[in-house]
Amino acid sequence: MGLIKKLITLLVIVAIVGVLANMLMKMQGGGGVNVKVERIVNKPIITVFGELADHANWKSFPGISDSKLLTAGIPLKNGEGAVREITAVGGFTVVEEITDFLPPVRMEYQIKQSSPIKLKHEYGRLTLRPEGLLKTKVIWESKGVVDMPLFDAILGWFVSKEVERSFSNILESMNK
């Protein structure tokens, strides 16, 4: 019985420390999922935009295990109004709606559902600029918060790091 009491006490202490750390992060303005990745891709802007806008084929990118176009956009299949489902290796899944589509320079989206970690997503934005004839600068931004009271700031920090790594890996893979 003494061991069980000690384990319960330890769990309570860990939970309290976690909640306090979460509060401290929030007081310092942290905890959101705010990511901005900039990369040069060694391909023309039309090619880069086409690969990033081909929602059903995102599974060819590193770290993505599945991707589906759930609803076609109008008038362009991958354009505004399109809804895609993307599943990362490990099972994190998002359903995103394309909210703005201006080929070949901008695509914006909003995460409508996510699991197992719930997100309140403000926006995602890919902005492309030609860098000469054969290179493209891609700026990929995403902003939101983790929707999990008590631990949202701590989880937000971890999710931000993972999203940043994922965006970087996808863009770097386009150079191979």
GIHU-V128759 format. One record per backbone hydrogen bond with DSSP energy under -1.0 kcal/mol. CO is the residue of the C=O (numbers start at 0). NH is the residue of the N-H. Records with the same first field share a line. If there is no record, write none. Layout:
# GIHU-V128759
CO = NH ; NH
This chain:
# GIHU-V128759
0 = 4
1 = 5
2 = 6
3 = 7
4 = 8
5 = 9
6 = 10
7 = 11
8 = 12
9 = 13
10 = 14
11 = 15
12 = 16
13 = 17
14 = 18
15 = 19
16 = 20
17 = 21
18 = 22
19 = 23
20 = 24
21 = 25
22 = 26
23 = 27
24 = 29
25 = 28
31 = 33
32 = 143
34 = 141
36 = 139
38 = 137
40 = 42 ; 135
43 = 47
44 = 48
45 = 49
46 = 50
47 = 51
48 = 52
52 = 54
53 = 56
54 = 57
56 = 59
57 = 60
60 = 63
62 = 88
65 = 86
67 = 84
70 = 82
75 = 78
76 = 72
78 = 81
79 = 73
81 = 97
82 = 69 ; 70
83 = 95
84 = 67
85 = 93
86 = 64 ; 65
87 = 90
91 = 87
92 = 114
93 = 85
94 = 111 ; 112
95 = 83
96 = 109
97 = 80
99 = 107
101 = 104 ; 105
104 = 127
105 = 101
106 = 125
107 = 98 ; 99
108 = 123
109 = 96
112 = 94
114 = 92
117 = 146
119 = 144
122 = 142
123 = 108
124 = 140
125 = 106
126 = 138
128 = 136
134 = 130
135 = 40
136 = 128
137 = 38
138 = 126
139 = 36
140 = 124
141 = 34
142 = 121 ; 122
143 = 32
144 = 119
145 = 147
147 = 150
150 = 154
151 = 155
152 = 156
153 = 157
154 = 158
155 = 159
156 = 160
157 = 161
158 = 162
159 = 163
160 = 164
161 = 165
162 = 166
163 = 167
164 = 168
165 = 169
166 = 170
167 = 171
168 = 172
171 = 174
172 = 175
